[in-house]
Amino acid sequence: MAKFVPDILTKRWVIISSQRSTRPHQKTEKNKKKKKFVCPFCEGNEKLTPPEVFRLGGGAPDSKGWVVRVIPNKFPITDFHEVIIHSPRCGEELEDLSLPHLESIFIAYRARYNFYRKKGQVMIFANSRRHAGASLNHSHSQLVLLPFQINLDTLIREPINNLVLKNDHFLIYCPDFSQWPYEYWITPKKENTFFGDINDEEIKDLAAVFKYMLMRLKTVFKKHELSDIPFAYNFYIYPKENWYIRVIPRFVYRAGFELGTGLSVNIVDPYQAALDLKGEEERMEKVLAKLTKLKKI
């Protein structure tokens, strides 16, 4: 049972959840000394997880044939905590999946969000890779239900500046308030809606920009090495009205100053981040290469 502890002065909360300490961690030195790790999220290992609560794809419950699978978390943060398994196979990250597969993931998000939306605040988030907090390598995201009375620190939607791109239903931008290098937000053009209100046409648009931006982020990561951290990122879906998806690249470490003051130090100006994510530098390099070639003729 999770315990919610408030700080009276700041109105912030801490969740005490001791069962989280027993989560499995893949590829640690301790695990290497034991027998070979069997991934409970891979197709064929359905009996290693709690009984599923939702699936997309074929097959009977808790058997093969699924495309996206949702199960209760064995090590919950709160009393309602689910795992959305993105793919039947290990080694497939979100940016590797086809657009129809990504659409299925967002359809699963919508279904589970709407299942819980009247019961509390529905937080959907993902930790992609080890440095972003993933305990298992198999790509997955999570849903946690929080009581309505809990005061979340989550940012409300930031003003739209430093636009990267847009399509029929969404805007992608790097807010002036970005706390992390190359952080970007995906926001619907439609105002005053909740994530659970998204329709199928909007999901298609969302999957397209979501995949494109992750591929751009990978390109930027390779081109602008900021630390020795491997490629990793987090994202979450804002649980309230005027929703957005915030993608947080984990390209730098957080240190004592940030932890001690609560102030974030962003070493990349959001304006420049938007240009890099747009690919302006690469376009200029191509133009210069063409000009150089013409000069040699």
N, C-alpha and C positions, 0 to 999 in steps of 0.2 A: 504494500500500500504506500503510495507516494505521500509525502508530507510537505505542505506549502507553508513556508516561514516568511512573514513580511518584515521589512524594515520600516518602523513606524515613521521615521523622519522623511525618508526619500520615497516612500510608498513603492519601493521595489520589492521583488519577491525572490526567494531561493527555493528550489525544489530539492528535498532530501529523498534520494532514491537509491538505497543501498544495493538493490538487486542488480543495478547497472554494473557493479564491480565484477560480476561473474560472466560478463560477455566473453565469447571466444575471440581470440586475436590470431589472425593468420600469419604464418611465417615469422613468428618470434623465435628466439633462440630456444626457449622452453619447448615450443611446439616441435622444433626440428628434432629434438631428442626422442619424441614420441613417434607413434606410427603415422603413416602418411595422412595428411589432412584431407578429409572428404567434405567438399563444399555442400552445405545443406540447401543452397539456393539453386543448384543445377538440376536440370530436368533428369528425372529418374530417382532423385533423392527426396521426393515429396514427403515420404514418411518420417524424415528427420526433422520436419518442422511441425508447428501446431497446425491443426486443420485449417484450410484456407477459408477466407470469407468472401472472396471475389476472384474471378478469373476472366480473361478474354482469350479466345482461341478455342480449339476443340478439346475433346477428352472429358472424362468423368472427373469430378472433384478429387483432388489429391492424387492425381495420376498424370501421366505424360500428355502432351498435346497442347499445352497452354502457350500463349504468347506473352501475356503479362499476368502475374499472380500476386495476390494480396493475402498476407497472413498476419495473425497477431504477433507482436514482438515478444519473444521469450524473456527479454530483459527490459521491461518497460520503464520509461521515465515517469509516466502517469498511468492512471487506471485504464485508459484507452490509448493504445499505442500500436500502430500497424506498420508493417514493412511492405512496400510495393517493389516487387522484384521485376526489374526492367526486361529481362531476357532469360530464356531457358539456358543460356550458355555463359560460361565465364569468359572474360577477356573482351566482351563487347561493351564499350562505354556508350553513353548517350549519343556522342558525336559520330559514332560508328554505325548507328542503326539507320534503317531506311526511314523515309518520311512516313509511310503507312504505319510502321512500328512505333515511331514517336507519337503519332496521332493516337494510337491505342493506349500509350502511357498516359497522355493527357485526358483521354476518355476515362481511364481508371481513376485518375486524380479527381475528375469532376464527380464521378459516381460516389466515391468515398467521402468527398467534401460534403456533398448533398445529404449523404446518409447521416452525418453528424452535425450539420450546421445549426440545427435547432437545440442541440444539447450542450454547446459550448463553442469556444474559439478553436477553429480547425487550422493547425499549422502544418503545412506540407513543406518538407525540406529535403535536401540531398547533400551528402558529403562525398564528393568524387575523389577517390584515391586516399591513400594513407595520411598524407600531410593535412588533408581537409577533415580528418576525423573518422574515416571509414575503418571499422574493425574487421570487415571482410572485403576481399577484393572484388567479389561478384557485384556488379553494378546494381544499385538499389536506391530507393528513397524511402522516406518515412512520413507517417502522419501521426501527430500527437494532438489529443483533445485537451484543451485547457479550460477551466471554469471561466464563465463570463466575468466574474468579479476580480480575476487576476489582471492587474495593470501591466500590460506588455510594454516593453521599451521599443518595440518595433517602430521604425520610421514611417510616418505617413508619406504619401506620394510627394516626391520632390518636384519643383518646377522643371519644365522641359527646356534644358539648355544643352548645347554640345550634341546636337542630333547626329546619330551615326547613319541610320536608315529608317525607312518606313515602308509599310505595305498597306493593303486595303483596311486592315483593322488594328494595326499595332505601330507604335513608335519605339525606337530603340535609341537610348541616349546615355551620356555619361554625366550624371548630375554634378553641379558645382560642389555639392556637399560630399562627393565621393570620398570614402574613407580608405579605400584600397586602390592600388595601382591597377588601372584598366577595368575597374568596376563598371558595370553597365546595368541599366534597368530596361525591362520590356513592359510597356504599359499599353492597355487598350485605348483606342481613340474614344470609345464610348465611356461616358462619365457615369458615376453613381451606380456602379454595378459591383457585384461580388463575383469571385472566381467561379462559383457554382452556377452562375448565370450564363456562362460561355456556351455558344451553340456549336454545331458541328463544322460549319463553315469557318468560324473563328478559330477552331482547333486546328484546321488545316493550315491556316495562315500562321498560327502560333508555332506549330511544329516546324514550318519552313524557316522562319526567322531564328528559332531556337537553335536548330542545327547549323545554319549558316554562321551565326555569331560564335558558336563554340569552335567552328573550324577557323574563323578569323582570329579568335583568341589564341588558338594553338600556333598560328602563324606568327602572331605578335610575340608570343612567349619565346619562340625559337630565335626571333630577330633581335629582341631586346632583353637580354639575359640580365635579370636584376639580382639574382642570388643563386645559391647552389640547390635550391629547392626544386624537386621534380614538378612537372605540370600537375596542378590540382586546383579544384575550385569547389565552392559551396553555392547553393542557391536556395531561396525560399520563396514561397508564394504568400503575399500579404493576406492575412486571414479576414480582413474587414472590408468595408465599402471603399470604392476606388482602389481596387486591387492592382498589383503589379508583381512582376518577378524580378527579384534582385539577384544578380549573378556576381559573386565575390571571388575573383581569382586569388589564389593563395601563393603569390609570387614572392612575398617578403615575410620575414619574421616579425612578430610583435614582441617588444621588449619592455623593460621596466618603466620607462617614461609613460608609454601608452597605458600599461596596466595600473600604474600608480595615479595617473591623472584622469583617465577616461577620455583623454584627447587622442585622436588618431593623427598620425603623420603620414601623409600621402606624398610619395616622392615623384609622382607623375601627375602633372597638371591635367585635370579632366578635359580641357580643351585639346591638349596634345593627344590624350588617350583616344578621344573621338576621331581625330585625324588618322591615328595609327590603325584603329579598328576599321575605318573606312578604306584603308589601303592607299592613302594619299602619297605616302613616301614611296611605295612601290610604283605607283603611277608616274611619279616624277623621275624615278630611276629609269623607267622604260623610255620616257621622253628624252632624257639626257643621253641614254645609250643610242637612241636613234639619231640624235643631233651629232654625237661623236662619230657615228658611222658615216653620216653625210659629209662631215668635214674631211674624212679620209678619202672620199671619192674624188 
